[in-house]
């Protein structure tokens, strides 16, 4: 009995991070998707988008992908991920809390939709941070390795990961934004990728919303739009670098300046985990020494 209750709770928690495929057909016409070398009719099931965000173009943000979990019955759940190298995607560890037996994980890249277009990749493996803590949201990251490569695929490109923490109290505050497909203000569903603007805030300013913050989390306050259910794993980009990923806790749809929690990628525990998966940045080759001859 206790095991059954645990499984049910895990299933509910997983749904809080992933947007379930809907049964109704989308209003826009269907199109085809590329799956390896095979073209398949795309399914028109709809997924959510974030509250009060603005529409975003995949050409402008080619690093955003959808992580798709399909169970043995063919039902699919969706969450956001971020391309961090030619073969790897950063996702939230909480996405993988409950994976039914016989499930399949794929990644859709190069599309503003979660359910169609772009290119779908099989995966080789995924690895969760060994110190991930669900209750504290500590180290909520995982790395997916795809089969094949993202290189040369239209509207698909990695983003650099931030390695240096930003100071939220600085007068020169970083410009940040969130990209995702979470719940809308009307609790309806939508097909398009959306963007919401944020500003980082200090732990002290966040204390009234979140207690007992850990070193691997970062709070940010919405400026226009905000993330909600279905945005788990969505990228927070600050000064054109991947700074965090959205951690879904709860949201109030009428809250115009929502305070949300993110996994802080420059945190030491996160950087240590990611170091094995990020591209190696080579330092510029040392310049050959010049010999100078002085003339009499």
C-alpha positions, 0 to 999 in steps of 0.5 A: 500500500505504501509503495502504491502511494509513493508511486502515485505521489511521484507521478503527480510530482512529475506532472508538475514539471511536465506539460501533458499532451492534450486530447483536443486537436490544435487549431493550426494546420499540421506539418511534418517533422524530421525523425532521423532520415524519416519524415512522419506526420506531426501530431497536433496535440497542444502544450502550454506556454508561460503566463503573459509572455511574448511570442518567441522565434526559434531562429532567435533562440535556437538552443531551446529544445523539448524533452519528450517522454513517451510511455508504452501507451503512446502518451507523451509528456513535455518539458524544456531543455537547453542545448549546451554542446553539439551532443548534449542537452541540459534538463532538470533532474526532476523531469526524470523522477518518475519514468514508467517502464517501457518509456522512451525519451527523445529531444525535439530541436529547431521548433517553436512547437513542442509537438511538431516540426524541427528535428527529433533526436533519439538519446543515448543516455541521461545523467542526474546530478548525484547530489540532487535533492527534490525537497530542497531543489538543490542541484536540479540538473541532468545532462542528456546525450543524444544520438548523432549531433546538433551540428548543421541542423537548421535553427539549432545551436548551443548556448554558452553556460555562465560560469561566474555568479552575478551580483543581484544588488549591482546597480548595473543589473543583468538583463535576463529572460526566460523561454518556455511553454508553460501554463498561460494566464487563462490556464489554456494551452498554446503551441508557441514558445514564449519569452518573459523578462526577469531581474535577479534578486538577492536571497534577502529579497526572496526570503518572503517567498522562499525559505531555506534557499540553498547555494545552487538556487537563484531567485528572480522577479518577473518584469513582464510575464512569468513561468508557471506549471510546465516551465520546469527546465526552461532556460533563464538567460542573462547577458546572453549566457545560460544562467539558470533553469526554471524550478516550478513550485507554484504560481499565481496567475494574477501576479504581475511581479512573480518571484520564481526560483531557478537552478543557479548554474554558476554555483560551484556544485553545478559547475563541478557536475557540468565540467565533464559535459561542456565543450573544452574552450581552448586558450589562444595559442601562445604567440611566437617570440619575436627577436628584435635587433637594435641597429647602431 
